[in-house]
Amino acid sequence: MLTLTSIKRDHESMTELVPIVVILLFLLMTALMYTRRISALLALPVMAILIAIAGGIPQNEILTDVITKGSLKLHAAYTTTIFGAVLAELMNRYGIAKALVRWVAEFSGDNPYVLGLVLTGVTALLFSTLGGLGAVIMVGSIVLPVMLSIGISSATAGGLFLFGISIGGMFNLANWQLYKDVLSVAQDELIKFVVPFAFLIGMAVFIFLFVELKKARNLVYLIGGGLFSAGALYYLHENFRPVAQVAGAEQTFELAQSFDRVCILIGVLAIYAIKRHFKGGLELPPIAMLTPLVPLLLVLSFKWEIIPAFLAAITFGVLATWRKDSINQLTRAIIDGTQTVIPAIILMIGIGMLIASVSHPKVAGAIAPLVAQVIPTTPFMYVIGFTLMTPLALYRGPLSLWGMGSGLLKVIQNSTQLGGQAIMGMLMSVGQVQGICDPTNTHNIWIATYLGTDTHTLLKKTIFYAWGCAIAGLILSCFFGFVK
């Protein structure tokens, strides 16, 4: 005969099994993704529902909280992604990215070290706006042959290109929105971390190319790059002012002032566009090369929100390159650009569902004690622990924001002393290994195939440097006081 005590004991036993079942589900989905039996697009929502069932979430709450509300949880992130994709498609249609790479290659000379660094920088600039495999193929088809033609080996060229994509991705404003939505990290905190971290990764690129080329004459460039990075980091540390430290009235005035300046610039460009319209101009004007810089400038310097910055950049790009068919080109860019990010949007929907499932009190309460025991929370152990766990970011693992890690973020934040900034710093740090080295990345696969090598060769070539960048990022997080 059932008693209240036996029912309670059975309930406690079931609760104790939840963490084990969740871990098994994580491992199962990892194995399926690793063997390419299932894509992350399908794995994340399936995992969300299975974890919800295993955790004992009521059926009505699975339908409402996990599936419905979870699907909409990252709506701001994928709306931002759409605006970014429209700008990227516009740059593709008018050949801005191709023209920028070719122009830089012509004026950089034939020194492999200098040209390799410059092309990596241009790649980073372009991928602060561009995204997706199509953009990788477009830019890589131009950048990689130039590197190979001046004596840079195929594996080294692939490594440089991957570093450029990764640095650019750190400044990709659409990616920032995900951290803002999931971890509630303020935009100024993102800027505070990303900008100096990018200089540290840039220093790794300097060292990587110096080691690969094995030319003593490049030592002067390496030293110069180190001194420049050190000076830039010092300047940023001494002069960075978070938005929170700016008075409300002053901040409003600065935003209004920058908006007025942008309106004046757009007015001037509108006159220029009218002139091009009647002259029938088809050439790409030099001012169009500034298009990828516009959103970064507005966000980093004038503290604009991301979507208005993208809208301003789209307007700038259309007017600067105006042709008689520009309205039709913009319409096509909106349609085609949105289509290119559908997989990313579906992935974000799955991430939202997984976060909702794992964050539910029934699941979070069961796995929180386990997470609290595993996750390091003191500065020293934060650096040491996540340094050792960095490989878990590979293969969409538990430290990958775009994989299983997406479901653990809120649990880590709610069950440990780590705040959103510390988790953001950790994810961006270990994310360098995933973004640069992961053999399952579609862009790694294309780059390896194009260069006639394989993804594990690229992994071996870059892992040491990417891991070093991860360590530097973890230390930077502690330096900024994200971990206390």
C-alpha positions as CSV (number, residue, x, y, z in Angstrom):
1,M,0.0,0.0,0.0
2,L,1.3,3.4,-1.0
3,T,2.0,5.8,1.8
4,L,2.9,9.5,1.7
5,T,6.5,8.6,2.7
6,S,6.9,6.1,-0.1
7,I,5.5,8.5,-2.7
8,K,7.9,11.2,-1.4
9,R,10.8,8.7,-1.6
10,D,9.8,7.8,-5.2
11,H,9.6,11.4,-6.1
12,E,13.1,12.1,-4.7
13,S,14.5,9.1,-6.6
14,M,13.0,10.4,-9.8
15,T,14.5,13.9,-9.2
16,E,17.9,12.4,-8.6
17,L,17.7,10.7,-12.0
18,V,17.0,13.9,-13.9
19,P,20.7,15.1,-14.0
20,I,21.8,11.6,-15.3
21,V,19.1,11.5,-18.0
22,V,19.9,15.1,-19.1
23,I,23.6,14.2,-19.3
24,L,22.8,11.1,-21.3
25,L,20.6,13.1,-23.7
26,F,23.5,15.6,-24.1
27,L,25.9,12.8,-24.9
28,L,23.5,11.1,-27.3
29,M,22.9,14.3,-29.2
30,T,26.6,15.1,-29.3
31,A,27.3,11.7,-30.8
32,L,24.5,12.1,-33.4
33,M,25.8,15.6,-34.3
34,Y,29.5,14.4,-34.4
35,T,28.6,11.5,-36.7
36,R,26.4,13.8,-38.7
37,R,23.3,11.7,-38.2
38,I,21.4,14.8,-37.2
39,S,22.1,18.5,-37.6
40,A,22.1,21.1,-34.8
41,L,19.0,22.6,-36.3
42,L,17.1,19.5,-35.4
43,A,19.1,18.4,-32.4
44,L,18.4,21.4,-30.2
45,P,14.6,21.5,-30.4
46,V,14.4,17.7,-30.0
47,M,16.8,17.9,-27.0
48,A,14.6,20.6,-25.5
49,I,11.5,18.6,-25.7
50,L,13.1,15.3,-24.5
51,I,14.7,17.2,-21.5
52,A,11.4,18.8,-20.7
53,I,9.7,15.3,-20.6
54,A,12.5,13.8,-18.6
55,G,12.4,16.6,-16.1
56,G,8.7,16.1,-15.5
57,I,7.6,19.5,-16.9
58,P,3.8,19.3,-17.2
59,Q,2.5,18.8,-20.7
60,N,0.7,22.1,-20.9
61,E,3.9,23.9,-19.9
62,I,5.9,22.1,-22.5
63,L,3.5,23.4,-25.1
64,T,3.3,26.9,-23.8
65,D,6.6,27.7,-22.0
66,V,9.1,25.5,-23.8
67,I,7.9,25.4,-27.4
68,T,5.8,28.6,-27.8
69,K,7.6,31.0,-25.5
70,G,11.0,29.3,-26.1
71,S,10.6,29.8,-29.8
72,L,10.1,33.5,-29.3
73,K,12.7,33.9,-26.6
74,L,15.4,35.2,-28.9
75,H,13.2,37.2,-31.2
76,A,15.4,40.3,-30.9
77,A,18.5,38.3,-31.8
78,Y,17.0,36.9,-35.0
79,T,15.4,40.2,-36.0
80,T,18.8,41.8,-35.7
81,T,20.2,38.9,-37.8
82,I,17.8,39.7,-40.6
83,F,18.8,43.3,-40.7
84,G,22.5,42.3,-40.8
85,A,21.8,39.8,-43.6
86,V,20.1,42.5,-45.7
87,L,23.2,44.7,-45.4
88,A,25.5,41.8,-46.2
89,E,23.5,40.9,-49.3
90,L,23.5,44.5,-50.4
91,M,27.3,44.5,-50.2
92,N,27.5,41.3,-52.2
93,R,25.2,42.6,-54.9
94,Y,27.2,45.7,-55.5
95,G,30.6,44.0,-55.2
96,I,31.7,46.1,-52.2
97,A,33.4,43.1,-50.5
98,K,35.3,42.0,-53.7
99,A,36.3,45.5,-54.5
100,L,37.6,46.1,-51.0
101,V,39.8,43.0,-51.0
102,R,41.2,43.7,-54.4
103,W,41.9,47.3,-53.7
104,V,43.8,46.4,-50.5
105,A,45.7,43.6,-52.2
106,E,46.9,46.1,-54.9
107,F,48.2,48.6,-52.4
108,S,49.8,46.2,-49.8
109,G,52.8,45.3,-51.9
110,D,54.2,41.7,-52.3
111,N,55.6,41.1,-48.8
112,P,53.9,37.9,-47.6
113,Y,53.9,38.9,-44.0
114,V,52.4,42.4,-44.6
115,L,49.9,41.2,-47.2
116,G,48.8,38.2,-45.1
117,L,48.1,40.5,-42.1
118,V,46.3,43.1,-44.2
119,L,44.1,40.5,-45.9
120,T,43.3,39.0,-42.5
121,G,42.3,42.4,-41.3
122,V,40.1,43.0,-44.3
123,T,38.5,39.6,-43.8
124,A,37.7,40.6,-40.2
125,L,36.2,43.9,-41.3
126,L,34.0,42.2,-43.9
127,F,32.8,39.5,-41.5
128,S,31.8,42.1,-38.9
129,T,28.9,42.5,-41.4
130,L,28.9,39.4,-43.5
131,G,28.0,35.9,-42.4
132,G,27.2,32.4,-43.6
133,L,28.9,29.9,-45.9
134,G,28.0,31.9,-49.0
135,A,30.0,34.9,-47.7
136,V,32.9,32.6,-46.8
137,I,33.0,31.2,-50.3
138,M,32.8,34.7,-51.9
139,V,35.5,36.3,-49.8
140,G,37.7,33.1,-49.6
141,S,37.7,32.7,-53.4
142,I,39.4,36.1,-53.6
143,V,41.6,36.2,-50.5
144,L,43.0,32.7,-50.5
145,P,44.4,32.7,-54.1
146,V,46.1,36.0,-53.3
147,M,47.8,34.6,-50.2
148,L,48.8,31.4,-52.1
149,S,50.3,33.5,-55.0
150,I,52.8,35.2,-52.7
151,G,54.2,32.0,-51.2
152,I,52.0,31.5,-48.1
153,S,51.3,27.8,-47.7
154,S,47.7,26.5,-48.0
155,A,47.4,25.5,-44.3
156,T,48.7,28.9,-43.2
157,A,46.4,30.7,-45.6
158,G,43.5,28.7,-44.3
159,G,44.5,29.5,-40.7
160,L,44.8,33.3,-41.4
161,F,41.4,33.3,-43.1
162,L,39.8,31.5,-40.2
163,F,41.3,34.0,-37.7
164,G,39.9,36.8,-39.8
165,I,36.4,35.3,-39.8
166,S,36.6,34.7,-36.1
167,I,37.8,38.3,-35.3
168,G,35.1,39.7,-37.6
169,G,32.5,37.5,-35.9
170,M,33.3,39.0,-32.5
171,F,32.3,42.4,-34.0
172,N,29.3,41.1,-35.8
173,L,26.6,43.1,-34.2
174,A,23.9,40.5,-34.8
175,N,25.9,38.0,-32.6
176,W,26.0,40.6,-29.8
177,Q,22.2,40.6,-29.6
178,L,22.3,36.9,-28.5
179,Y,24.5,37.7,-25.5
180,K,22.2,40.7,-24.7
181,D,19.1,38.6,-24.8
182,V,20.3,35.4,-23.1
183,L,22.6,36.7,-20.5
184,S,21.3,40.3,-20.1
185,V,24.7,41.7,-20.8
186,A,24.7,45.5,-21.4
187,Q,26.1,46.6,-24.7
188,D,28.8,48.7,-23.1
189,E,30.1,45.6,-21.3
190,L,30.3,43.8,-24.6
191,I,32.3,46.6,-26.1
192,K,34.5,46.8,-23.1
193,F,35.5,43.2,-23.5
194,V,35.4,42.6,-27.3
195,V,37.6,45.5,-28.4
196,P,40.7,44.7,-26.2
197,F,40.2,41.0,-26.8
198,A,40.3,41.5,-30.5
199,F,43.7,43.2,-30.1
200,L,44.9,40.1,-28.2
201,I,43.7,37.8,-30.9
202,G,45.4,40.1,-33.5
203,M,48.6,39.7,-31.6
204,A,48.2,35.9,-31.9
205,V,47.8,36.4,-35.7
206,F,51.1,38.4,-35.8
207,I,52.9,35.5,-34.0
208,F,51.2,32.8,-36.0
209,L,52.3,34.3,-39.3
210,F,55.8,35.0,-38.1
211,V,56.3,31.4,-37.0
212,E,54.8,30.0,-40.2
213,L,56.9,32.2,-42.6
214,K,60.1,31.6,-40.6
215,K,61.7,34.9,-41.9
216,A,63.8,36.9,-39.4
217,R,63.2,40.1,-41.3
218,N,59.5,39.9,-40.2
219,L,60.6,40.4,-36.6
220,V,60.3,44.1,-37.0
221,Y,56.6,43.8,-37.9
222,L,56.0,41.4,-35.0
223,I,57.6,43.9,-32.5
224,G,55.7,46.8,-34.1
225,G,52.5,44.9,-33.9
226,G,53.1,44.1,-30.3
227,L,53.9,47.6,-29.4
228,F,50.8,48.9,-31.2
229,S,48.5,46.4,-29.5
230,A,50.0,47.2,-26.1
231,G,49.5,50.9,-26.7
232,A,46.0,50.4,-27.9
233,L,45.1,48.3,-24.9
234,Y,46.5,50.8,-22.5
235,Y,44.6,53.6,-24.2
236,L,41.3,51.7,-24.1
237,H,41.8,50.8,-20.5
238,E,42.4,54.5,-19.5
239,N,39.8,56.1,-21.7
240,F,36.8,53.7,-21.9
241,R,33.7,55.2,-20.4
242,P,30.7,52.8,-19.9
243,V,27.4,54.2,-20.9
244,A,26.2,53.8,-17.3
245,Q,28.8,56.4,-16.2
246,V,27.4,59.0,-18.6
247,A,24.7,61.2,-17.3
248,G,21.3,60.5,-18.8
249,A,20.8,64.0,-20.2
250,E,24.3,63.9,-21.7
251,Q,23.8,60.5,-23.2
252,T,20.5,61.6,-24.8
253,F,22.2,64.7,-26.1
254,E,25.0,62.7,-27.7
255,L,22.5,60.3,-29.3
256,A,20.5,63.2,-30.7
257,Q,23.6,64.9,-32.0
258,S,24.9,61.8,-33.7
259,F,21.4,61.3,-35.2
260,D,21.4,64.8,-36.6
261,R,24.9,64.2,-38.2
262,V,23.7,60.9,-39.8
263,C,20.6,62.7,-41.2
264,I,22.9,65.4,-42.7
265,L,25.1,62.8,-44.2
266,I,22.2,60.9,-45.7
267,G,20.9,64.2,-47.1
268,V,24.2,64.8,-48.8
269,L,24.2,61.2,-50.1
270,A,20.7,61.6,-51.4
271,I,21.8,64.6,-53.5
272,Y,24.8,62.5,-54.7
273,A,22.4,59.6,-55.5
274,I,20.1,61.9,-57.6
275,K,23.2,63.1,-59.5
276,R,24.2,59.4,-60.2
277,H,20.6,58.6,-61.2
278,F,20.5,61.1,-64.0
279,K,24.1,60.4,-65.1
280,G,23.4,56.7,-65.2
281,G,26.5,55.9,-63.1
282,L,27.3,52.2,-62.7
283,E,30.8,52.4,-61.3
284,L,31.5,51.6,-57.6
285,P,32.5,54.8,-55.9
286,P,35.3,54.7,-53.2
287,I,32.9,56.0,-50.5
288,A,31.0,52.7,-50.8
289,M,34.0,51.0,-49.3
290,L,33.0,52.6,-45.9
291,T,29.7,50.7,-45.8
292,P,30.8,47.9,-43.4
293,L,32.3,50.5,-41.1
294,V,29.1,52.5,-40.7
295,P,27.3,50.2,-38.2
296,L,30.5,49.6,-36.2
297,L,31.2,53.3,-35.9
298,L,27.6,54.1,-34.8
299,V,27.6,51.3,-32.2
300,L,31.1,51.6,-30.8
301,S,31.5,55.4,-31.0
302,F,28.0,56.8,-30.7
303,K,26.3,54.1,-28.6
304,W,23.6,53.5,-31.1
305,E,21.4,50.4,-30.7
306,I,22.2,47.6,-33.3
307,I,19.1,47.6,-35.5
308,P,19.2,51.4,-36.1
309,A,22.9,51.1,-36.9
310,F,22.2,48.5,-39.5
311,L,19.4,50.6,-41.0
312,A,21.7,53.6,-41.3
313,A,24.3,51.4,-43.0
314,I,21.8,50.0,-45.4
315,T,20.7,53.5,-46.3
316,F,24.3,54.6,-46.7
317,G,25.1,51.6,-48.9
318,V,22.1,52.2,-51.2
319,L,22.7,55.9,-51.6
320,A,26.4,55.6,-52.1
321,T,26.0,53.0,-54.9
322,W,22.8,54.4,-56.4
323,R,21.8,53.1,-59.8
324,K,18.5,53.3,-61.6
325,D,17.6,49.8,-60.4
326,S,18.6,50.4,-56.8
327,I,15.1,50.1,-55.4
328,N,14.7,46.7,-57.1
329,Q,18.2,45.7,-55.9
330,L,17.3,46.7,-52.3
331,T,14.1,44.7,-52.5
332,R,15.9,41.6,-53.8
333,A,18.6,42.1,-51.0
334,I,15.8,42.1,-48.4
335,I,14.3,38.8,-49.8
336,D,17.6,37.0,-50.6
337,G,19.4,38.3,-47.5
338,T,16.6,37.0,-45.3
339,Q,16.7,33.6,-47.0
340,T,20.4,33.2,-46.3
341,V,19.9,33.5,-42.5
342,I,16.9,31.1,-42.2
343,P,19.1,28.3,-40.9
344,A,20.6,30.7,-38.2
345,I,17.1,31.8,-37.3
346,I,15.9,28.2,-36.9
347,L,19.0,27.5,-34.8
348,M,18.1,30.4,-32.6
349,I,14.6,29.1,-32.2
350,G,16.0,25.8,-31.1
351,I,18.4,27.6,-28.7
352,G,15.5,29.5,-27.2
353,M,13.5,26.3,-26.7
354,L,16.5,24.5,-25.1
355,I,17.1,27.5,-22.8
356,A,13.4,27.5,-21.8
357,S,13.5,23.8,-21.1
358,V,16.7,23.7,-19.1
359,S,15.7,26.9,-17.2
360,H,12.4,25.5,-16.1
361,P,12.3,25.1,-12.3
362,K,11.8,21.4,-12.5
363,V,14.8,20.8,-14.7
364,A,17.0,23.6,-13.4
365,G,16.4,22.6,-9.8
366,A,17.5,19.1,-10.5
367,I,20.7,19.8,-12.4
368,A,21.7,23.0,-10.6
369,P,23.6,21.2,-7.8
370,L,25.7,19.3,-10.3
371,V,26.4,22.4,-12.3
372,A,27.4,24.3,-9.2
373,Q,29.9,21.6,-8.3
374,V,31.5,21.5,-11.8
375,I,31.6,25.2,-12.8
376,P,34.6,27.2,-11.3
377,T,33.7,30.6,-9.8
378,T,36.8,32.1,-8.3
379,P,39.2,34.1,-10.6
380,F,42.1,31.6,-10.4
381,M,39.9,28.5,-10.9
382,Y,37.9,30.3,-13.6
383,V,41.0,30.6,-15.7
384,I,42.4,27.2,-14.9
385,G,39.1,25.3,-15.1
386,F,37.8,26.8,-18.4
387,T,41.3,26.6,-19.9
388,L,41.2,22.8,-19.3
389,M,37.6,22.6,-20.5
390,T,38.1,24.6,-23.7
391,P,38.0,21.6,-26.0
392,L,34.4,21.1,-24.8
393,A,33.5,24.0,-27.2
394,L,34.3,21.7,-30.2
395,Y,31.7,19.6,-32.0
396,R,28.8,21.7,-30.6
397,G,29.7,20.6,-27.1
398,P,28.6,22.0,-23.7
399,L,30.7,25.1,-24.0
400,S,29.5,26.0,-27.5
401,L,26.9,28.8,-27.6
402,W,25.7,27.5,-30.9
403,G,25.3,23.9,-29.6
404,M,24.6,22.2,-26.3
405,G,26.0,25.0,-24.3
406,S,23.1,27.2,-25.1
407,G,20.9,25.2,-22.8
408,L,23.3,25.5,-19.8
409,L,23.8,29.3,-19.9
410,K,20.9,30.3,-17.7
411,V,21.5,27.3,-15.3
412,I,25.1,28.4,-14.8
413,Q,24.0,32.0,-14.3
414,N,21.3,31.0,-11.8
415,S,23.1,28.3,-9.9
416,T,26.5,29.8,-9.5
417,Q,28.1,33.1,-8.6
418,L,29.1,33.8,-12.2
419,G,27.2,36.7,-13.7
420,G,26.3,37.4,-17.3
421,Q,29.6,39.2,-18.0
422,A,31.7,36.3,-16.7
423,I,29.8,33.8,-18.8
424,M,29.9,36.0,-21.8
425,G,33.7,36.4,-21.4
426,M,34.1,32.7,-21.0
427,L,32.0,31.9,-24.1
428,M,33.7,34.4,-26.3
429,S,37.1,33.1,-25.1
430,V,36.6,29.4,-25.6
431,G,34.5,30.2,-28.7
432,Q,37.7,31.1,-30.5
433,V,38.7,27.4,-30.5
434,Q,35.2,26.5,-31.8
435,G,35.1,29.2,-34.4
436,I,38.6,28.7,-35.7
437,C,39.4,25.0,-35.2
438,D,36.1,23.0,-35.2
439,P,36.2,20.4,-38.0
440,T,32.4,20.4,-38.1
441,N,32.1,24.0,-39.1
442,T,30.8,24.3,-42.6
443,H,33.3,27.1,-43.4
444,N,36.2,24.9,-42.1
445,I,35.1,22.1,-44.4
446,W,34.8,24.5,-47.5
447,I,38.2,26.1,-46.8
448,A,39.9,22.7,-46.4
449,T,38.3,21.4,-49.6
450,Y,39.2,24.6,-51.5
451,L,42.8,24.4,-50.4
452,G,43.2,20.7,-51.1
453,T,43.8,19.8,-47.4
454,D,41.5,18.5,-44.6
455,T,39.8,20.0,-41.6
456,H,42.1,18.2,-39.1
457,T,45.1,19.8,-40.7
458,L,43.6,23.2,-40.1
459,L,42.8,22.1,-36.5
460,K,46.4,21.1,-35.8
461,K,47.7,24.3,-37.4
462,T,45.6,26.7,-35.4
463,I,44.7,24.9,-32.1
464,F,47.7,26.1,-30.1
465,Y,47.1,29.8,-31.0
466,A,43.3,29.6,-30.6
467,W,43.7,28.0,-27.2
468,G,46.2,30.7,-26.2
469,C,43.6,33.3,-27.3
470,A,41.0,31.5,-25.0
471,I,43.4,31.8,-22.1
472,A,44.0,35.4,-22.8
473,G,40.3,36.1,-22.9
474,L,39.7,34.3,-19.6
475,I,42.4,36.4,-17.9
476,L,40.9,39.5,-19.5
477,S,37.5,38.7,-17.9
478,C,39.1,38.5,-14.5
479,F,41.1,41.7,-15.1
480,F,37.8,43.5,-15.8
481,G,36.3,42.2,-12.6
482,F,33.7,40.0,-14.3
483,V,34.7,37.2,-11.9
484,K,34.8,38.0,-8.2
